[in-house]
Amino acid sequence: PCPVSKCLPGTHTNIKKLPDGTLVKEKLITAVPLHLSDSEAIEILFKRIKSDNQLVVKWAKQKLRNIRKTQLKRERLAKTGIPILGGNTNKHSISELGDNNVCATFHALGLSHIREKRINITGRTPASDISDLLAIPNFEHFFALQLLLVSRHPCLTDGFFTHFELYDKRGNLFGLIKRDNAYELTGYKDRKGGELSEQVIKLSPREAVWVRQIISLTQPLRDELRDAGDDAWRYLFLHCAGTIGLPKRPEPFKINKRTLKYQKHLVQEFSAASGESDKKMEAFLPRLSVTAFRASCGVEVYLDTHSVEEMARALGHTTYNTSLLSSYLPSPILEFFQTRWIRVFQRGLICEAMKGSPYLLKATRFETMEELHTFLENHAIREIPEHLKNPDFLSSRAQQELTAKQYGEDGQVLVSIDTGILTTLLSLNQ
């Protein structure tokens, strides 16, 4: 019989061919080559994937830290400045007008006033310089927050952020609420559908600070939209078109080779954070997205726990799908970890068989006795329980209850088989 398959196996998905002909798995932010030995698999999984994830978090924290410093500086300057009401000032730049006066104008009259009377208030200063001075958030700051939250909560998806409502249609605060001295983030994961679509994420104090920071940065834009009767004011993420244009909801942030031509500063920021060359970061950044980073964080959970169930739980999957991990990792790496427990058990058998022998270290290939003791502490074969060695042990009710209390009542051993083996078994049976 042939198995009915409606789609490609996970191991055959998300594969891309690089210019040099190398095939890589592209689900993660780390490109994983398909031709790998065990040692190379470990190096990539435990070093490169984790270091790439750490780099993203480091950049995101720095991004939010920098705009927070700018926001505090703007507030300090505003206290010493005088709002510019309008009229021809004959000034050509912010430096002539005074940073403090422009900041005071923003605090007193809002960005719409600066936008309408821009020439008189900021002269010929580029819009990007005005935006930087006034700490107007943009795509990159929202992207940084999303990456930081995903690093702590891999269950969050791109869709959760794209349509995140801070206020409901009645004007009540909904997206971020404080309960029992902790903040909760509430949004929707549309792919789950129905009652399961709502997601409530309990935030740590640090995570709550990040979210409240973005709310504070977007508040002037939210006030302008609300006064104009624009429903977009309800959403968390708001930015200005053309850096200081009319505020609106942003599109999902995407990085590719085309956009990187206009975002050289992004390459430089990642290079500074990583210590790597601009060329390496130009190759790295197009792989970075909320979706890819979420997948990388999910795989990191697997690396730490060796549990696909824990990984599924971290990613927010309602049910465990056996093909989950295969869609994220190439088969050589997957097989290495799935057979690791067999190798550990085999070495445990050798330790048991060579107990007391002067050739124990040589047979088990440990370098030192310390390595051997560490292995035995974690993986030594335990004493076989009496009820497994002696069939008559469970003859009395009291012994059955004692055994059930010590070892549980589940008397089954589950052995996983793949589609090919199941097909072979069914064929032999027929």
Summary of the structure (lengths in Angstrom):
residues: 430
radius of gyration: 29.1
end to end distance: 9.1
largest distance: 102.8
contacts: 1176
relative contact order: 0.11
helix: 59%
strand: 7%
